[in-house]
Amino acid sequence: MSDLDNFRAETRAWLEANVPPSMREPVRGDADVNWGGRSADYGKNPDQKLYMDRMAARGWTVPDWPTAYGGGGLSPEQSKILREEMQRIRARNPLSSFGISMLGPALLKYGSEAQKLEHLPRIARGEIRWCQGYSEPNAGSDLASLATSAEDAGDHYVVSGQKVWTSYADKADWIFCLVRTSKESKQGGISFVLFDMESPGVSTKPILLISGYSPFCETFFDNVKVPKANRIHDENKGWDVAKYLLGHEREMISAMGLGLSSEGTLVEIAVERMGLDANGRLADPLLRGQIALHEVRARAFKAMSERFLDELKAGRAHPAQPSMMKYYGTELNKSRHELEMAAGGSDTLEWESERSVNGAAPRAWLRTKANSIEGGTSEVQLNIIAKRILELPGA
């Protein structure tokens, strides 16, 4: 057996022995997602913490991070095997974290050694829950117009202003935040800072969505003191960090297109809800064709995602490729939820019942409408693709 074959066998055996049965069940709601954090409550599902701690001890919450920062130190080939073996037994993600998907990569590239050692191991262990302070009421797609100010006060900044659409700000422990440290240049006057959400002067207000549930908040800063030691990269160079992080955010959002955290494949869901005809096929030929087309597109997207990850790890990925992934992944996710609603018929219109898990299907369907806005609108992504990948001339 090759080294990779041995690694696969050992990984398979370890996962079989250490992933609790409840962590192999479908994710049916927000309560099934483990975000970690210092205020996390595992009373109703202690297996979440057991599973996370076991995976973190091996560095497998962040398998491709260096071991010095809490990672597994795995090669790209080993990381792929781990993903495949987790999918084989339908193991849940042990830890969902903006610290892992967004801040971590930015710290690995731009953080000082002291900053990496302070934050990355705690992210890997799920001890700190992060939120992202980017968008503002007057700075969405034109993010560089942000106005939240950071006044120089010697060894610290005094931050004042407002952010909006801050996901889980009311539950987060810390925030990574873009602030304006100079007005001389639009993009050149932005800095990237980290601070505790319990700092005096920080407050949040939830934003209600049409789905009746929302992770989003308005976030307010009233003369918040932020040590300069918490600034990542140079002063007024935060736009470099912001752009790099946005690429990883778009990669994270694009993964929605893979449908990895739903109740199974679209085909399985349709079969469960509709049943089969005498020939062992879905009875509705129109829906059967639509699902088949979606599955073809989803499998092509999965192959493209694997290729992108391989190119990213090898340093060969196109800088604008996350925009392509984000655009197509979110379109696939919206299509998937449309078909799930169609497959469920009138039952998927239930809004509040135990049978429907408090209207999980329609609420999730409504939530997908924001996919093509968050992380950069689809229109912005298409412009980037046209300019950076297709090299089309400007209008």
Steps between C-alpha positions, in 0.01 A plus 500: 500500500613854428538761773170658391326162509629448854385850594153429361471172690614659825270800450201279424561289810546805723185672373294183542617474861481867597210669318192461723190361323308824559771688310425288192136603486378767256526864602136607537534844652722759656516308827682220317784733394789538745645852492708462815579810705541584865123512556412181310239286675541127441244394760249373242761333279822413687612289203570825312777595741629144532529475122657845462754435777600165350547651156683806638741277692613356165498843335216387274274799556761675280684205343712703259623758752851458644514299821664794680168687472266217595468343156554149376789582269347279230601514137236595240467132408450398863247781558302378200498145636376627837215688328407191299501272803286744700253519211497120476353467852311832469693650788400856576745786496644493855527879515347776287701816547564830325833477679579188296350597165596869487718644777734202530632513142547877530697460823715228347594737218511842669516444877812530712632187669367626834154558348495156342592330828244705693199443276539198271518221761191639676318511166599139430371388841170686458562721803425834332210580268566776245289737293590723205477879509505600133173638353356833612171679426674702228773254408377169360623406153714814513666378818796736473262788577478383862490776760551326837791699642800399710663803661864467603531519879860396552515129577138445395228612261162644592245342267164662426238418238257235385504169312200319355416143393749380762425127513459368856639819654267450796658160568864567404787541746734701275474694173742553211424846376587749228549856627610828346833624633557761226280709272778579254430191291180299458650151494836606641351638823351176632641285781406149616454457877379237747318563827283342766124547456474554878714813472326808644315688226404197286130425452292294255140497372358198313350548150183303430478327161196390300571141607421597859853416608821690449867467586553863399550799725574869499816559701588831665835629628505792741858602582626141523863467608694257278869431575727560201646156569168370362555659159578243231757612241610862468288804574304612193579166332186322618352493151760239403382280788133573420531390136685182593240415764213568257639234269475246781153623596381449144656155497311422823169627361551309175506174699124545544472371144630161612207452739728337759297600807149418385282197572666290232531524124224669306405162353471344847283788623273478195464122539416537870237767437347375172563127488560293184275378222465137385821533296704622798510860379364827632140518380518860377697492169548878488645516851705187428662675204563819698665305781712304252622824340577646843696190601710517183579865571572427866743220415679722249522772765639249753770396253583865433512567877747216553716632218487852643605376845791309346608810305458720808719276716761492223493880460372479142142624545387808310438789746149550359405132514316535835260740327416235242455238772289730714269596214433148377488343846233739622293452185517124553396536863196709406408249230536211744264656754248585227494132401478385863193718542350361178568141607329554835181641355262674738670341802798734449272798557467412869641788699466399863465135597698223662465290185664769284767580763351847538476554126864414432452449123318825412715706735817357343357564152429863585846535655667395173370818336778686681772269363540705184539820705725408794874479450473723192192510275472276196522810280834593660628143457400495132682830446814355660474185287453706183794726578750272671435158345340562161698827456207669331527872424320742730172659401 
